Amino acid sequence: MQEGIQKYGITEHPKYGKIYAYETDGFGNYQLMDDANSPSLLAMPYLGYCNLDDPLYQNTRRFILSSDNPYYYEGSVAKGVGSPHTPDGYVWHIGIIMQALTSGDRDEILNCLGMLAKTHAGTNYMHETFDPSRTENYSRPWFAWANTLFAELLDQLMDEGVWGK
């Protein structure tokens, strides 16, 4: 698997340099995107595939968290990765949580936590997706996967002492 990914799953992007492709056919054709569902390209360090500081991952991460990713959405309240499997323009809480879990930057992590705090639509639960400008519009009022991943993020942050720095 590793050999195939290294041989066929990396492409040169004109803006980001070498990045991982979301999909490839092995004949030089690539799908450049990421989906908030995990496993995802954003989740690679979380899943143990690579180190957070790996330059190829960092290039890919910059692509994923930009408007060059066709499933990255920005609104007046939040921004993040969505999915082709849910409403167009909606951000996934899982994507924001994974962004924080794979960040080494305290300000980015705190920004992600701020977005999570502003986008639960008064339910105090993480949803599957939400409109990043009108957060009262969301799918799945209670999504165990997102809530569990959010608890893991908080637990990790407590262990790392992010709050006191």
Secondary structure, DSSP 8 states (H G I E B T S, - for coil): -HHHHHHHSEEEETTTEEEE-SEE-SSS-EE----SSSS-STTTTTTTSS-TT-HHHHHHHHHHTSTTSTTEEE-SS-EEE--TTS-TT-EEHHHHHHHHHT---HHHHHHHHHHHHHSSTTSSS--SEE-SS-TT-EE-S--HHHHHHHHHHHHHHHHHTGGG-
